[in-house]
Amino acid sequence: MDDVGSGYATLDAVSLLQPDYVKMDRQWVDNCDSDANRQRYIDDLLERVSRFNGVVLAEGVQREEEWTYLRKAGVPLFQGYLFGRAAPVPAASGVRVR
C-alpha cells in the first residue's frame, strides 16, 4: 500500500486491507526525529501493521537523524536521498545480464 498517511491511504484502510507492505508517506518522515505528533503516528502505524505481520517502508528519508529515529522505532525498510539519488540507470554491479 503506497503513500499511507495521505489521501485515502489511512490507518483504518491499512487495518482493513492488511497489505504485505506499507509505504509510509514522506510527510510523516520529514523531521520525525523532533516532532511528537509524527512520532505518535509512526508508532500507531507500526502497531497496526504488526497485528497482521506487514512490513513498513519509510519513504523520503533525507537526514541521518530521521533514519536513526525510524530504525529505533522499528521501521525495517527505507528509501530516500540519504541512501542515494534516483538515477535513470542502476549503478553497475559487476553482474552481466544476457
N, C-alpha and C positions, 0 to 999 in steps of 0.2 A: 504494500500500500504506500503510495507516494505522497509527499507533502503533508504528512499528518500534523495537524495543528493549524491548518488553513483551509478555508472553504468548507466543503462537505466532509473532509477527512478529519472528523472529530474523534475525541477519545471514545465516545459512545459508538461510533462507526467501527473503530478498531475492535472494541469488545464484541460487537455483533458479528463482524466478518471474520475475525480471528485469522489474519493473514500470517503466512510464514515469516515474512519480512516487513518491517515497518520503518519507513524512511521519514525521520522527524524533520519537519520544515526548518529551514535555517533561521527563521525568526526566533526560535526557541534556543538556538545555539549561540547566537550573537550575544556576547558578554554574559553568558550563563554563569560564569565563574563569580560574578559580582552582583547578580540580580536574584533576589529571593523568590520573586514571582516565577521567573523562568525555572528556577531550581525545583519549586513545588510542582510545576507542570511536568518537568522531566521525571521526577520521582513518581508521579501519578501514572505517566505513560509506561515507565519501566515496570511498575507494579501490575498494571493491567495486562501488559504483554507477557509477563512471567506466568500469568494464570493459564495461558494456552501454549507456553513454550515457544513463543515467537522470538524473533531476533530484531533488535533495534539498530538502525544505522543513522548516525548523525551527519547531516549534510551541511556544508558551508563552514567547516572548522577552519578558521583563519589564524587563530592565535594559540600559542602553546598553553596559555592559562585555561582556555576553553577545553582543549584536549585533555589536560590534566584533570580538570573538574569532571568531565564526562566519563573518563576512564574510572575514576574513583566512584562515581555514581553507579557504574555498572554497564555503561554502553559498550558493546563489543566491536562495533564496526564504525568506521569514519571515512569521510571524504571531504576534500576542501583544499584550498590553496596552501595550507600549511604542509600538505603532503606532496603537492605538485600542481602545476597549472595544466589546464586542458590543452591538448595538442591534437592536431589533425591526424597524426600518425603515431602509434605507440613507439616508445623508445626501443631501440634494438636490444634484444635479449640474448642474442647469440643462437637462437633457435631458428632453423631454416624451415620454411613452410613450402611444400611442393604442391 
